[in-house]
Amino acid sequence: MYSQFLRNLEIFNWSEIRFTMKKYFGADFKVIIVAYLLGVLLIIPTMAQEQKPIQSDSLSRNNNSHQNNVDPRYSVFGPPQPAQWKFQLSYLNSDNEEASSFNFYRKDQRDKTIFFSILNNGLDNTNQYRVQQISGGIILFPFNDDDRYQFDVGGTFDKIKETSLNNSTFFSRFTYRPNRELWMRVGFEYHDGYELGQESNPYVNSTLNSYYVAAKYKIGFFSPVAVVGGGNADENINNRFGGGVLINGPFDTYVFGGYIKSTDEFEDTRTLAIGRWAPFQPDGFPSGFFIWKHQSDYDFQLGGIFFGRRNRFVQPAAVGMISGMFVSSITLRVNSQLRQRKLMMISDDYENSDYSFYCVHLNQKITSTSNVGFTVLQFFKLFADVKFWIIGEPVIGIFYNEETNPIFDMKTFSLVDKKENYLSYQVGIKIINSFLVEAIHSPSKKDFTIAVSYLLQ
């Protein structure tokens, strides 16, 4: 849903953050978005009709197809649907620095179950250094193809250009859903690689790992969540535990609050969320979400609004996002794209709705006078019913980007903030329903990204 945002997460020199403090993971959302969501919560009860409980935690492409499902093996995601494969070649140019990639994924009623990427990154400001990288993962249902037993595994291996140094990252997790009420997960993640250092030692080796157990149980409209885990950042041990509560409100609204306590008090994390998911039977009202994660020196805020006939932000997507964001507080940030299966250089998250609006804000303190972060606002319009000759389903997107980077001020001999803002836009179109051509351009920065995809179903 926000893989385009994740590209912005990596445009900064994250080694400065790690030099200040080792972080396991790497979100000031605008007041107007919060006001809008609160308005939705207040207005909808007077206008909408209450939705009946669904029989499955499923993000179904066909309205209510899962409700007729009687096979317990498909009680989570609904009955099998034809899989779609997407193969993408992409190229990015930024200030005459280049990156290219080949990606593919397989997607069915269970979302992406196979994903893979080969990246040749020549950007000095991405991933902290230039790398040649291979990433991939697979989602398995090892017991009789049963939705209730899910095993995720994936990893990344890259080589730093002009060196003989390598980085390796691994993640795995097992999810158990015996019924609609109970959800349990255990996970382990590992990273061994290099961070940017000082002139005398340009690369510093770092080893990170994280392990955790999480559970959620639904009692009517009330769902308590608990998580406990630990990990190491080099020689430093950090244990964590926490809990939260998800409350289902009337007419598909929800609120969530959670807190995680850490051995390192600087990593104590608060998580708040509010929003509305779309019912499986479209009711014409918008859905949306706002999530805020806060530490003493770190803020992350993510929001979205979706409206139109094509609205896929249903209950399983909302609950999965909230649970994932909360549990991710004790996982490794370097694994965020793998866990979310977001490896495409140009995302297709706009397909979730006719109209989509996203906002993300990240701010990390470096010193008392300097910060690193960004704010991104994105609006997409998908013309799903438009077809002309061999072309169809055009999409347009308009983005506002604001970046904050610390620079050294010779007058004060200290780091100060330097802000830059710019606009960019995205266009895309399908050709004979099998090829997808997309481009992103930032006129003031002379940056552009082009992607050509082949769709196979």
N, C-alpha and C positions, 0 to 999 in steps of 0.2 A: 503494500500500500504506500510505502514511502521510500522505495529504493532510490529514487532520484535524490531524496534528502541525504541518504547515506553517502552519496558521492561528495556532498558538501562536508560531511563529517570528517573526511580524509584530506581536505585541502590545506589543513593547518599542520604546523610542525608539532605533532603530538609528543615528541621527545621532550619538549619544554615542560609539558604537563607531567610527564613521567619523572623528569628530573626533580620536580617539586614534590611529587608523591606517586608511588606505585598505585595504579588503578586497575581493578579487575575488569572494568568495562568503561566504555567510553560513552537535558534535553532541556523568557518572559513572554509568554503567549499574549496576544493582543486582547485587551479587555472586551473589545467588541465581539469577539468570538464567544467568550464566556457568557456575555449578555445574550447573545443569540441563542445559545444552547439552553440557558435558563428560560428564555422566552418560549422555546419549543416545549420545555417541560411543563410550563404553565398553561400554554394554549391548547396543546393536544388533548388533555383530558376533557375539555369542553367541546371538542369537535370530532374526536375519533371514537370508534367503537372498540371495546376491549377484545383482545385477541385470545383465542383459546390456546391452552398449552400444546406444544408440539410433542410428537412422540420420539423425536430424535434430535441429538445435537448435530445438525447437519447443515452445511452450506450447500444447498442443492441448487442446481441450475434450473431445474424444472419445478415450478411451484407445487409444493406438497407431494412430490413424487415419493418422498421417503415415508410419508404417513401411511401409505399402503403397504409398506415393507413389513414382512412378517419373519424374515430370516434374521435371527439374533446376531449373525456374523456381520451384518451391515446395519447395526442399530445405531451407530454413531454418525456415519457419513452418508447413509442412504444406499440404495441398491446400485450395483455397478453401472457405470456409464462409459461410453466410448472415450478412449484416451486421446488427447491432443499432444502432438510433439511440436516444439518450436525450436528452430535452429536460427541463430542470429550471428551475423558478422557485423562488427562495429569499428568505427574509427573516430578518435578524438584528437583535436588540435587545439592547443592552448599556448599562446605566445611562442609559436614555432616549436613547441615541445609536443610530442605525439604519444598516443597510446592506442593499441589495437587489441581486439579480443574476438574469440569465437566462443559462443555459449549455446547450450541447448538444455531443454528440460522436457519432462513428460508430466502431463497434468491430467487427472481424472477427478472423480467425485471426491477424492481424498486430497485434493490440491496437488502440489508438485511432489512427485514421489521419486523422481530421478532428476538431478541437476548437475551441470558440469560447466567449467569455464577454463579457457586458456587465455592468459593476459600477458601482453608484452607492454610493460608500462615504462614510458620514457619521460614521465613527469617528475621533476625534482621535488615537487611539493605534494605529491600523492603517496600515501603509505610510507612517508618519511624518506623514501629513497626510490631509485629506479630498480624495478625487479622484473624478472620473468617468472610467471606464477601459474600454477595449476591448482584448481579448486574443484571439489565435487562432493556429492553426498547422495544418500539413498534412504528412503523411508520404507521399512519392511513391516509386514504383518505376519510374523513367523508361525503363528499357531492357526492353521487351517484358514488362512487369509481372513482372520477375524479382526474387525475394527477395534475391538476392545483391548488388543495387545499390540502396541506400536513401538517399534524400535527405530530410532534415528541415529545415523552415523555419518560422519563426513570429516573432511580435512582440507588443509591447504599446505602446499609446499612451494616455496619460491627461492630464487637465487638472486642475490643482490648483484646488479651489474657492476662490471669493473672490479669485482672482488671474487673470492672463492667462498664467501660466506652464504649460508643457507638459513632459512627460517622454516619451521614446521609447526603446524597447529592441528589439533585434533579435538573433535567433540563427539559425545555419544549421550543418548538418553533413552530411557524406557518409560513408556506411559501406559498405565493400566486404568481402564474405565469399565468396571464390572457392571455398572448400571448408570442411570441418568443422574443419580445423586452424587456418586463418589468418583473422584479423579485423583490419581496418584502418579508421581513422577520421581525418578532417580536419575541423576546425571553426573557426568565427569567430563572435564575439559582440560586441555594441556597445551601449552605454548612454550617453545624453545627457540629463541631467535635473538636478534640484535636491535638495539636502539641507537639513535644518533647520540654520540658523545661529544667530547671536546676536541680541540684541534690536535692535542697530543695523542688522543685515543678516539678516533672518529666513530668507532662502533663498539658498543658495550653489550656484552652478552647478558640476557635476562631469561629466567625460567619462571613460568607461572603455571599454577594449576588450581582447579576449583572442583569441588564435589558437593552434592546437595541432595536432599530429599524434600519433596513438597507434596502437599495434599490439600484437597478442597472437598467439602461435603455440603450438599444443598439440603436445607431444612425449610421447606416452603419457599418464602421469598428471601430467605436469609442464608448466605453461603460463607461460612468461615474458611479462611485459607491460612495455612501454616507452612513455614519453610525453615530448615536448619541445614547448615553446611559449614564448610571451611575451605582453606586453601593456603597456598604459599606464593609469595612474591619474592623470589630468590630465597634468602634465609629467613624472611619474615613470615610468621604464621598468623593467619587472620581467621578467627572463627566467627560465625554469624548465626543469628536466629531471629525470627520475626513472625508476624501474623497480620492478617487483614480481614476485612469483611466486605463482601459484595452484597448489596441490597437491591432486589428487583422492585422497581416502583410501578405505578399504574401505567398502562398503555405503552409498554415496552421501554420504559425509562429505567435507568440504573445509576447507582453511585457506588464508589469504592474508596476505602481508605486503608492504608497499610503502613507498617513501620518495621524496619529491620535494624537490629542492634548489632554492632560490630566490635571486635576487639580493638580495632583502630577507630576511635570515636569520630575521626574526620570522615569516615565512610558510613556512619549511621545514615540511613536513607528513609525518607518519607515519600510515599506514593499516594496520590489522590487522582480520582477519575470520576467523570460525570458524562452522561450522554443518553442517547436513545438508539436502539437497534431497529432495523426495519423488520416488519412481520413478513412471513413467507407469502401471505396474500397481500400484494401491494395496496396501501391505503391512501397513497397520494401525498403523504406527509414526509418531510425530510428526516433523515437519521444523521447522527453525528457523534463525535466523541471529543473529549479533552482530557489529556493525561499530563500530570505534573510530577516530576521526580526531583527531589531536593536533597542536597548535602550541604555541609557548612561552607564549601567553596565551589559548589557546582549546582547548576540548574539546567534541567532539560524539560521542555514543554512541547507537546505534540497534539495537534488537533485536526479535525476534519469534519466536513459537512457534505452530505450526499443527497441529491434529490433528482426526481425524474422517475419514469416507469422502470428503468433498469437500475435497481438499487440492491446491491448484494451485501450490504453491511448488516447481515442478519445476526441473530443471537449467538450462534457458535463463533462467528468471526469476532464479535465484540468481546465475548467472554475469553476467547483464546488470546486476544490482544492484551487484555487487562492482566490475565494470569501470567502471560509471557513477560510483560513489562515488569511486573512485580518480582517474579523469580529471577529475571535477568540481573537484578541487583547483586546477586552472588555468583554470577558467571563471568566469563572473560569477554571484555569488549571486542577483542580481536576476532571473536567468533560470531559477532552479531549478524553479519550478512549470511553466513552459513546457516545459522539457526533459523533465520527468516527466509531462507532459500532465495535470496535476492542477489543474483550474480550478473544480471543483464546490465549493460552500459546505459541502455534506455529502457525504462520500466514500462510495463503494460498495466499499471495499477489504475489508470483512467478507465479501464473496462468495467470497473465495479459500479459505475453509475453514469447516467446521462450527463449530469453536472457534478463535478467534484471540486472541492476546495480543500487544500491542505495548508497547514502552517506548522513550522517547526522552529524552535529556538534553543540554542545551546550556549551557555556561558560558563567558562571555567576560569577561576582566579589563578593567576600566575604569581603576582605579588600584590601588595596593598594598592598599587597604582596601575596595574596592568591586568588585562584579561585576554582570553582567546575565545572566539565563538562565532556564531553566525545566526541569522534569521532568514527564513525562506518562506515566501507566500506563493502558492501555486493554484491556478484555476484552470480546469480542463472542461471542454465541451466535446462530447462524443456524439456524432451524428449517425447513430446506429442504423437508422432506416433509410439513409441516403445512398442511392446506387445510381450510377450512370455508366452505361456501356460495360467495360470490364473493371471499372474502379468503384469503390464504395467505402462506407464507414469511415469517413474522414474524421480526424481529431485535431483540435487546436488547443494550445496551452499557453498561458501567459504567466511569467514568473517575476517576482521581485526578490532580489538577493542582497543581503547585507552581511559583510564579513568584518570581523574584528581581529586584528593581529597586533601583538606587542612589537614595538620598535625601540631602539636605544636612542634616548634624547641626549645629545651632547651637552646641552645647556644645564640639564639637571643631573646628568650622569645616572639616569635611571630608565627603566622600561616604562613606556607610556602606550596608550591605545592608539592604533591607527585604524579608522573605519573606511570602508569602501562599499558603495552600493551601486547596483546596476540592474538593468532589465534583460530578460531573455525570453524566448518564445520557442514553442515546439509545434511541429506540424507532422501529420502522418496520414497515410492512406493505404487501403488494401487494394491489391490488383488480382483479379480473377479468384478472389477468396483464398488464395494460396500464398501470396507474397505481401509483405508489409514493409513499406518504406517510411522511415521516420528521420527527423532531423531536429536538432536543438541548436539555436544560434544566440550569441550574446553580442550585439552590434558594437557596444562601446569597448568591449574587451577583445573583440575579434576572435572569439572562441566559437568552435562549432563541433558538433557530434553528429555523425551519420550512422544509421543502422539499417541493414536489410535483413529481413527475417523470412524464413520459409515455414509455413504452417501445414502440418500433416495430421489428418484425422482419419 
